[in-house]
Structures are given as structure tokens and as C-alpha cells.
Amino acid sequence: MRRECFFLELPPPVEAMAAWPHVVIVGGGFAGVKAALALAGEPVRVTLIDKRNFSLFQPLLYQVASGLVSESDVATPLRHLLERATNVQVLLGEVTDLDPQGREVVFNDKCYRYDHLILAAGSGSSYFGHEEWRPQAPPMKILEHADEIRRRLLSAFEEAEQTPDQERRRFLQTVVVIGGGPSGCELAGSLSELSQHSIRRFFRQVDPAHSRIVLVDPGDRVLRAMDPSLSAAAEGYLRSRGVELLLGGRVLAIEPGKVSISVKGPEGSEPQQHVIEAATVCWTAGVRASHLGKLLAERSGCTVDRGGRVVVEPDFSIPGHPEIRVVGDLCSYSHTADGKPLPGMAGPAVQMGGWVARDILAKVQGWEHGAFRWLDLGSMAVIGPLFAVADLRGLKVAGKLGWLLWGVAHLGFMPAMENRFTLLIKWLWSIGMGERSSLLITGRPNQHMDVEVGLESFEALSLAPREPQDSSPAA
């Protein structure tokens, strides 16, 4: 049974808004921000709730981890993004409970009513049942994770600068990246560039030849969601930059300074066991939906898939609750031409958030709104300086042109103009001068690993349904 909470009553800034429908958006990522911007200036009162006061551009976290850009380049304060939207307010807090029947969310130990609810809480990292690996192999989902990877990597280089033992140096200069999707390939390529060129410029005792970047993936190729020709191009580039690829490799154990991997052998042979000693291990292999999906299922009876994503109707609502919409990485939307769920990427999330906002307006104002149709813009990944692969609706591009398309697309998705300018300048500076602007070691060891992404403290507790309340009239 939910503990007692006080109601949060906030009068609207303008008296006329008191009669407007109240739309609560949970999550300030791609989908949530797009929904809020689409509702800006409309006759609805909007509240955006997030546990962070900024919107994070997750696709570029690997550049923070590798020192290419700083935290402020990939994060924009939510109040800055919505400062001109007078009907939108931003509240800082984490939603810890939902009451679909009473149309309430609970955050900061307070209940908050809504007329329409948009859940856009995103996703976190999955270790496939091995949460004990998390402290040894940081994921890359929030700024603190990227900071921790950068701190571990640069601290290892600093120790290598003072270490006369060559074997110890090799260990300190070895990095293992687990997961061969876009994030893993991008991180491995960027770390290879850092360890080969930046070390040569800035360190005097560290030999770049001792650096080793190992990319591990259980599949037979990297970037399996892309066309095989683009996977081959990415693999060729990574190998040319000295990145070792362990394809068909499954992680058996991760211990301090050591990763045990089982790698497929030739057909009919036993898998080969590999043990890699590395000072830095990074995890980009698994994704799980926000815990709010499981919580919503407990409270409403809706269905979640194996990844914890909420199975939604064609209008992104859940059965029996048309006022609740679930978008972004938190939803499983299979109402597509091929019946496959939409991928958890920025493009679909932005389209979902905008469509749901317009659909709510259509219902509030009584006009017809067309069905959701996803425009597949394709996928892309940058593997190194001036090299990227892109699959744009059948147009397959690799190399400098791919990098140019990647840069234009990412700058276009960046919500704030200031971030677009700073990113473009830093990218061009890095390409022209070969320097990285954010090689800072900050924070205490492992302090960033204690930061909760969302509802971790509740995961161990059973989310038991609430006890039914007595609705009989008082005597």
C-alpha cells in the first residue's frame, strides 16, 4: 500500500490556465521535450517532471567519455529550452508511484493530479542478470557514467606515465569495450584515436604502441542493425586504427582488472576462452526500459515486453486508460507496416512525442487527427574523425560523406542553438588541430557509480498492487 503523500497544489501563473486541461510529462529526453515544445502556447497547462534539470543528448555521451567535448556541450537546462513556453512549468523530482484510477503521479512525496499523462522516462543499462558487473564496467547512459569512464581512462594514463614496468603500462593502457552496436563502435573508435594520437602529444613516457582497445560483441559482425556492407566498412576502419574485434565473444565474468570471454570457434569446435587484463572496461551491450514501465503495469494491468517496455495501442495509450500515453524508449510500438517495434533511437522518440502532443490537442479541441506514421530516417554511426557509416532509407554511405551527414543530423537534433555552435567548433578544432578540449579528471573514484538512473532503490522491493480502499459511504 502506498504511503501517505500530500497533494501538491500549484496555482497556474495565469488565472485563465486554471480551466485548461492539465498535461503532465514525465521525462525530459527527446520525446518529453518534443511533446512540451509542441504544446507550448496552446490552451493546455503543461508540467514537465524530471529528476535532472537538463535534457541530455545521449548519442554524444561517448564524446564526453573520450574527452572530445564537455558535459555542457551535450546537456541543456530544461528551463532554458522552455523559457518562452509560458504555459509550461518544469518541476525537479523523480516519479516514484502512479495512480491511474485517481489520475495522480507521486514525486517528492507529493501527489500531483493530471488530466493527460505522457510517460517518456527513457531507458537504462542492462547487464543481463549480472548487476555485480556494473561497478567494474560503467555503462554509458548518463553524464556521470561518461565522467567515470573518462576519469578511469585518464587516471590509468597518468599512472602509466609514472610506471617503469612495461607490463604494468600495457595493462594500464588496455581498454575493453563490451557491445558492438553504434555506441560501442563510436566509443571504441574515439578511444583508439585518443590513445594513439593524444597520448603522443601530451605524455612523455607513455608509448602509444602499448595501447590496446578491444571491442567485444556476441554477434558475427558489429552494427548488426545496419546493412552488412556498412558493418564491413566499420570493421575495416576500426581494425585499421588498431582496434581488436572479438566477434562471437560472450562475457563470462568481469572482475577488477580482468574480463573473461568465451569466443566461438570454428563450427563443431569448442568455444575458446580469453582472459583480457585491462585497467578500463566499458559496457554498452544492453538496454532496459525505465522501471516506470513495470510500475505502470503493476498499477494498471497493462502489458510490458521482455525488455520492460510498455506495449501500447496505436495512439500510444494503454488499455483502459486513453489519458495515459507512453512514448520513447519506454514504449513498445508494433503498429508498423512490418509489425516490428520501433527502435529506441532519437528519431522515433521525437516523432512520438510530437504526434502524441498534437493528438492530445486534437481531443481537447475536438478536431480530427491522423494516425501516427513513422518516417524512417535511417541510422548512422561515426567511427572516427571524418569517418562514419549511414543507412538513410536505402542510401548507404561510408567515409567522409557519411561523417558529414552524421554531423548535420546530430546538430539538427540538438535542441539548443548554443550547443550546436560549440559542438561544431570543437569538432572542427579536433579535426584540424588533433586536440581534445575536455581531458579533465574530475570527481572521486567511483563516486559516479552510485548515482541512480531511476527507481533503482525500489527495484529490490516488490511492487505489490495497492489494497482496495473501502468506497462505502461513511456512517
C-alpha distance (Angstrom), angle and dihedral (degrees) to the residues before:
residue distance angle dihedral
M1 . . .
R2 3.78 . .
R3 3.77 115.1 .
E4 3.77 118.0 -115.2
C5 3.79 115.3 -80.9
F6 3.77 132.2 -175.7
F7 3.77 121.5 -121.3
L8 3.77 116.4 -110.0
E9 3.78 108.5 -138.0
L10 3.78 113.1 -172.6
P11 3.79 116.7 175.3
P12 3.81 111.9 -137.9
P13 3.80 115.9 -105.3
V14 3.81 90.0 -118.8
E15 3.81 120.7 44.3
A16 3.81 93.0 -135.8
M17 3.82 89.7 63.2
A18 3.81 91.5 66.6
A19 3.81 90.2 81.4
W20 3.80 94.6 44.9
P21 3.83 121.3 101.4
H22 3.79 112.0 -96.5
V23 3.81 116.2 -126.3
V24 3.81 116.5 -168.4
I25 3.81 117.5 -163.0
V26 3.81 118.1 -165.1
G27 3.80 111.7 -158.3
G28 3.79 132.3 34.0
G29 3.79 99.1 -141.6
F30 3.80 128.7 110.2
A31 3.81 96.0 -60.9
G32 3.80 97.2 39.5
V33 3.79 96.0 47.9
K34 3.80 91.9 45.4
A35 3.82 90.4 52.3
A36 3.81 91.5 48.9
L37 3.80 92.6 49.0
A38 3.81 91.1 47.6
L39 3.82 89.5 53.9
A40 3.81 94.1 45.7
G41 3.79 112.3 121.7
E42 3.81 93.2 9.2
P43 3.84 124.7 121.2
V44 3.80 94.0 -95.6
R45 3.78 130.9 95.5
V46 3.81 110.3 -125.6
T47 3.79 129.9 -163.0
L48 3.81 119.1 -172.5
I49 3.82 113.7 -161.8
D50 3.79 122.7 -167.1
K51 3.80 134.3 154.6
R52 3.82 88.1 -133.5
N53 3.77 125.7 55.8
F54 3.79 92.5 -137.8
S55 3.78 141.1 61.4
L56 3.80 112.1 -122.2
F57 3.80 124.0 -145.6
Q58 3.80 95.1 -143.9
P59 3.83 98.5 -174.9
L60 3.81 89.6 70.9
L61 3.81 98.3 47.4
Y62 3.79 90.0 104.5
Q63 3.83 88.2 63.4
V64 3.80 89.4 56.5
A65 3.81 90.1 48.2
S66 3.81 91.6 51.9
G67 3.81 95.5 44.0
L68 3.79 96.8 -112.3
V69 3.81 95.5 122.0
S70 3.80 135.7 8.3
E71 3.80 131.0 -111.1
S72 3.79 94.0 -101.6
D73 3.80 90.6 56.2
V74 3.82 92.2 65.1
A75 3.82 100.7 33.5
T76 3.81 129.4 65.9
P77 3.82 125.4 -170.7
L78 3.79 109.9 -109.3
R79 3.79 92.2 -136.2
H80 3.78 89.1 55.2
L81 3.81 91.8 52.1
L82 3.81 92.4 48.9
E83 3.79 101.5 33.9
R84 3.81 93.1 115.4
A85 3.81 93.8 47.3
T86 3.80 99.9 90.7
N87 3.81 92.7 -179.4
V88 3.81 92.5 55.8
Q89 3.79 123.7 81.2
V90 3.80 126.3 -172.9
L91 3.81 120.7 -142.7
L92 3.80 123.8 -170.9
G93 3.80 115.1 -136.2
E94 3.79 145.8 90.4
V95 3.79 120.9 -98.9
T96 3.80 106.7 -128.2
D97 3.80 102.1 170.4
L98 3.79 142.3 21.9
D99 3.80 133.2 -153.1
P100 3.81 107.9 -166.7
Q101 3.80 92.7 177.0
G102 3.79 94.2 51.6
R103 3.83 92.7 35.7
E104 3.78 93.3 -126.0
V105 3.78 137.6 133.2
V106 3.79 122.8 -157.6
F107 3.78 121.5 -141.3
N108 3.80 132.6 150.7
D109 3.83 86.3 11.4
K110 3.79 91.0 -63.9
C111 3.79 132.7 112.0
Y112 3.77 117.7 -129.0
R113 3.81 124.1 -169.5
Y114 3.79 126.0 -138.3
D115 3.78 139.3 -178.4
H116 3.80 93.2 -157.4
L117 3.80 126.7 20.1
I118 3.81 126.9 -159.4
L119 3.79 114.1 -169.0
A120 3.81 110.8 -159.4
A121 3.79 100.5 153.2
G122 3.81 95.6 142.5
S123 3.80 126.6 -153.2
G124 3.78 144.3 -68.3
S125 3.79 136.7 -154.2
S126 3.79 125.9 -69.8
Y127 3.81 124.1 -152.2
F128 3.81 92.4 -171.5
G129 3.78 94.5 -114.0
H130 3.81 96.0 -39.1
E131 3.78 102.5 101.9
E132 3.81 88.0 154.4
W133 3.82 86.7 75.9
R134 3.80 93.6 62.1
P135 3.85 97.1 84.4
Q136 3.82 90.9 50.5
A137 3.83 97.0 43.1
P138 3.82 113.5 34.5
P139 3.80 115.8 -149.5
M140 3.78 122.4 -136.6
K141 3.80 108.5 -124.3
I142 3.80 105.9 107.8
L143 3.80 136.4 31.2
E144 3.79 92.5 -101.4
H145 3.80 90.5 57.8
A146 3.80 92.0 52.7
D147 3.81 89.7 47.0
E148 3.80 90.6 51.9
I149 3.81 93.3 50.2
R150 3.81 90.6 49.6
R151 3.81 91.7 46.3
R152 3.82 92.7 50.9
L153 3.79 93.5 45.1
L154 3.81 97.2 47.5
S155 3.81 92.6 41.2
A156 3.80 88.4 55.5
F157 3.80 90.6 51.3
E158 3.80 90.7 49.0
E159 3.80 90.8 52.3
A160 3.80 90.5 47.0
E161 3.82 88.7 55.2
Q162 3.81 88.5 62.4
T163 3.81 99.4 38.3
P164 3.82 119.3 98.1
D165 3.83 92.9 -172.9
Q166 3.81 107.4 95.8
E167 3.82 94.2 -157.6
R168 3.78 90.2 53.7
R169 3.80 89.1 49.9
R170 3.78 91.5 52.9
F171 3.79 89.5 52.1
L172 3.81 92.3 48.8
Q173 3.80 91.7 48.4
T174 3.82 94.8 49.6
V175 3.81 119.4 101.5
V176 3.81 126.4 -176.0
V177 3.81 118.4 -159.0
I178 3.80 113.7 -166.5
G179 3.81 114.7 -154.8
G180 3.80 128.3 46.0
G181 3.79 99.6 -146.4
P182 3.82 123.9 110.7
S183 3.83 93.9 -73.4
G184 3.80 93.3 48.2
C185 3.80 94.7 46.8
E186 3.79 92.5 45.4
L187 3.79 92.1 49.2
A188 3.81 94.0 45.8
G189 3.81 91.9 49.0
S190 3.79 92.9 48.0
L191 3.81 93.4 46.4
S192 3.79 90.4 49.3
E193 3.79 90.3 53.9
L194 3.80 90.0 47.6
S195 3.79 95.5 48.2
Q196 3.80 95.0 45.2
H197 3.80 103.1 41.4
S198 3.79 110.5 17.0
I199 3.81 91.5 49.6
R200 3.78 90.2 53.1
R201 3.82 90.7 53.5
F202 3.79 101.8 41.2
F203 3.81 108.0 27.7
R204 3.80 125.1 64.9
Q205 3.81 103.6 -168.8
V206 3.81 101.3 33.9
D207 3.80 116.0 95.0
P208 3.85 113.2 -146.2
A209 3.80 88.3 -150.9
H210 3.80 88.2 70.5
S211 3.80 92.4 57.6
R212 3.78 116.3 107.0
I213 3.82 128.3 -173.4
V214 3.82 115.8 -171.7
L215 3.82 121.5 -170.5
V216 3.83 114.9 -161.9
D217 3.81 124.9 -164.5
P218 3.82 131.7 160.0
G219 3.81 93.5 -139.3
D220 3.77 129.7 84.0
R221 3.81 91.9 -111.5
V222 3.77 140.6 18.3
L223 3.81 121.7 -106.9
R224 3.78 91.4 28.1
A225 3.81 91.9 176.8
M226 3.81 89.3 64.3
D227 3.78 132.4 70.5
P228 3.84 113.4 -74.2
S229 3.81 90.8 -118.9
L230 3.81 90.3 59.6
S231 3.80 90.8 45.9
A232 3.80 88.8 53.5
A233 3.82 91.0 49.2
A234 3.80 91.2 50.5
E235 3.80 92.1 47.1
G236 3.79 91.7 49.3
Y237 3.78 92.1 51.0
L238 3.81 94.0 46.9
R239 3.80 92.2 49.1
S240 3.81 90.8 48.2
R241 3.80 87.9 55.7
G242 3.78 92.4 52.7
V243 3.81 98.8 -100.6
E244 3.80 112.6 147.0
L245 3.81 114.4 -138.9
L246 3.79 119.2 -150.9
L247 3.79 100.4 -171.0
G248 3.77 118.3 -177.1
G249 3.79 87.6 28.2
R250 3.79 122.0 143.5
V251 3.77 121.5 -168.6
L252 3.79 112.8 -120.9
A253 3.79 99.8 176.5
I254 3.78 141.4 -7.5
E255 3.78 117.4 -153.4
P256 3.80 131.2 166.0
G257 3.79 105.1 -63.1
K258 3.80 95.0 -6.9
V259 3.82 139.8 83.8
S260 3.82 122.6 -168.3
I261 3.81 114.7 -154.1
S262 3.79 134.9 -177.2
V263 3.81 112.1 -148.5
K264 3.79 124.8 -164.9
G265 3.76 114.1 -110.7
P266 3.82 128.2 -156.1
E267 3.79 114.3 -54.5
G268 3.78 110.4 -72.4
S269 3.80 94.3 19.2
E270 3.77 129.9 105.1
P271 3.83 120.0 -98.2
Q272 3.78 114.9 -96.0
Q273 3.79 120.0 -121.8
H274 3.79 118.8 -133.7
V275 3.78 127.8 -174.2
I276 3.80 115.1 -166.2
E277 3.77 120.1 -168.7
A278 3.78 109.4 -149.7
A279 3.78 135.7 160.6
T280 3.81 92.5 -147.7
V281 3.81 127.0 43.2
C282 3.82 123.0 178.1
W283 3.81 128.0 -167.6
T284 3.82 122.6 -147.2
A285 3.81 98.5 144.0
G286 3.79 108.7 101.4
V287 3.80 140.5 39.0
R288 3.78 130.4 -164.8
A289 3.76 129.1 -177.0
S290 3.78 122.2 -109.9
H291 3.79 115.6 -79.4
L292 3.80 87.8 -115.4
G293 3.80 87.8 80.3
K294 3.80 91.9 61.9
L295 3.79 90.2 42.4
L296 3.81 91.9 52.0
A297 3.81 90.2 49.9
E298 3.80 90.5 52.5
R299 3.79 92.5 49.0
S300 3.81 100.4 40.3
G301 3.81 107.6 22.6
C302 3.79 94.0 -119.2
T303 3.81 121.1 145.7
V304 3.79 129.2 -103.8
D305 3.80 126.1 -166.1
R306 3.80 126.3 -128.7
G307 3.78 91.1 -81.7
G308 3.80 92.8 53.9
R309 3.80 94.4 -105.8
V310 3.79 118.1 143.8
V311 3.81 114.4 -113.4
V312 3.80 104.5 -131.1
E313 3.80 138.8 -166.0
P314 3.83 122.0 -111.4
D315 3.83 89.5 -86.6
F316 3.85 91.7 48.8
S317 3.81 92.3 -107.6
I318 3.81 125.9 126.0
P319 3.83 124.6 -119.4
G320 3.78 112.5 -79.3
H321 3.80 94.1 8.5
P322 3.81 112.7 75.3
E323 3.82 88.8 166.5
I324 3.84 91.7 65.5
R325 3.80 117.5 77.0
V326 3.78 125.6 -176.8
V327 3.81 119.0 -160.0
G328 3.79 142.3 165.4
D329 3.80 123.4 23.4
L330 3.80 90.2 -17.9
C331 3.81 94.6 67.7
S332 3.79 133.7 70.7
Y333 3.81 105.2 -147.4
S334 3.81 112.4 -177.2
H335 3.81 99.8 161.2
T336 3.78 90.7 111.3
A337 3.80 133.3 121.6
D338 3.83 92.8 -98.8
G339 3.80 96.0 34.0
K340 3.81 92.5 -119.5
P341 3.82 118.1 134.9
L342 3.79 115.7 -106.4
P343 3.81 112.1 -98.6
G344 3.78 120.5 -106.0
M345 3.78 97.2 -110.3
A346 3.77 137.0 123.6
G347 3.81 95.2 -103.1
P348 3.81 97.8 58.4
A349 3.83 91.3 40.3
V350 3.80 92.5 55.4
Q351 3.81 91.8 47.1
M352 3.81 91.7 48.2
G353 3.79 93.6 49.8
G354 3.80 93.9 48.9
W355 3.80 94.3 45.9
V356 3.81 94.9 48.4
A357 3.80 91.0 49.5
R358 3.81 91.1 52.6
D359 3.81 91.0 45.1
I360 3.80 91.1 54.5
L361 3.79 89.7 49.9
A362 3.80 89.5 50.0
K363 3.80 91.4 54.5
V364 3.80 92.9 44.5
Q365 3.80 94.1 48.3
G366 3.81 97.6 35.1
W367 3.79 102.1 -118.2
E368 3.78 130.8 130.4
H369 3.77 119.4 -98.8
G370 3.78 124.1 -164.8
A371 3.79 123.7 -121.4
F372 3.79 119.8 -87.3
R373 3.79 113.8 -91.4
W374 3.75 119.2 -176.1
L375 3.79 116.3 -139.5
D376 3.79 105.7 -148.3
L377 3.79 105.8 -142.6
G378 3.80 92.6 178.1
S379 3.79 130.8 -122.8
M380 3.77 136.5 -84.0
A381 3.79 143.2 179.3
V382 3.80 131.8 -164.7
I383 3.79 111.9 -137.7
G384 3.78 101.1 179.7
P385 3.80 145.5 -26.1
L386 3.80 108.2 -34.7
F387 3.80 91.8 -8.1
A388 3.78 126.1 103.6
V389 3.79 138.4 141.9
A390 3.79 121.9 -133.4
D391 3.78 135.0 -178.5
L392 3.80 106.3 -165.7
R393 3.80 107.6 -178.9
G394 3.79 92.6 -50.8
L395 3.80 97.3 -31.4
K396 3.80 104.2 115.5
V397 3.78 116.2 -162.5
A398 3.80 132.7 172.8
G399 3.78 132.6 177.7
K400 3.80 129.5 21.7
L401 3.80 94.8 -13.8
G402 3.80 89.1 51.6
W403 3.81 89.5 51.5
L404 3.80 91.2 50.3
L405 3.81 91.7 51.1
W406 3.80 90.3 45.6
G407 3.81 91.6 51.6
V408 3.80 94.1 48.3
A409 3.82 91.9 48.0
H410 3.80 94.5 48.7
L411 3.77 93.9 45.8
G412 3.80 88.3 49.2
F413 3.81 92.6 53.4
M414 3.81 92.0 47.0
P415 3.84 103.8 105.5
A416 3.83 99.4 -148.9
M417 3.80 125.1 60.5
E418 3.80 91.5 -145.7
N419 3.80 91.2 60.3
R420 3.79 90.8 49.4
F421 3.80 91.9 56.8
T422 3.81 95.6 44.8
L423 3.80 92.7 47.3
L424 3.79 93.7 48.3
I425 3.81 91.7 49.4
K426 3.80 93.3 48.0
W427 3.80 93.1 46.7
L428 3.79 91.9 50.7
W429 3.81 91.4 44.3
S430 3.80 90.9 51.6
I431 3.80 92.5 48.8
G432 3.81 95.0 44.3
M433 3.80 99.8 39.3
G434 3.79 102.6 22.7
E435 3.80 91.5 -129.5
R436 3.79 132.6 128.6
S437 3.77 119.3 -142.2
S438 3.79 102.2 -154.6
L439 3.79 109.5 50.1
L440 3.79 93.1 140.8
I441 3.80 127.4 144.8
T442 3.78 106.7 -147.1
G443 3.78 136.1 167.3
R444 3.77 133.3 21.9
P445 3.82 122.3 -67.1
N446 3.80 111.4 -72.5
Q447 3.79 95.1 -10.0
H448 3.78 89.4 125.8
M449 3.80 93.1 56.3
D450 3.80 91.0 67.8
V451 3.79 93.4 62.4
E452 3.79 111.1 109.5
V453 3.79 117.0 -133.7
G454 3.77 94.0 -158.7
L455 3.80 137.1 -33.2
E456 3.83 94.0 -18.7
S457 3.79 89.7 138.9
F458 3.80 88.6 58.5
E459 3.80 96.7 46.8
A460 3.79 95.2 86.0
L461 3.78 91.3 51.7
S462 3.77 120.8 82.3
L463 3.77 111.1 -112.5
A464 3.76 94.4 -136.8
P465 3.82 117.5 -173.2
R466 3.74 114.1 -104.1
E467 3.76 119.6 -96.6
P468 3.80 111.5 -103.5
Q469 3.78 112.5 -102.7
D470 3.78 122.3 -128.8
S471 3.79 106.5 -104.0
S472 3.80 95.8 -177.5
P473 3.79 115.2 121.8
A474 3.79 117.1 -97.3
A475 3.77 116.2 -101.6
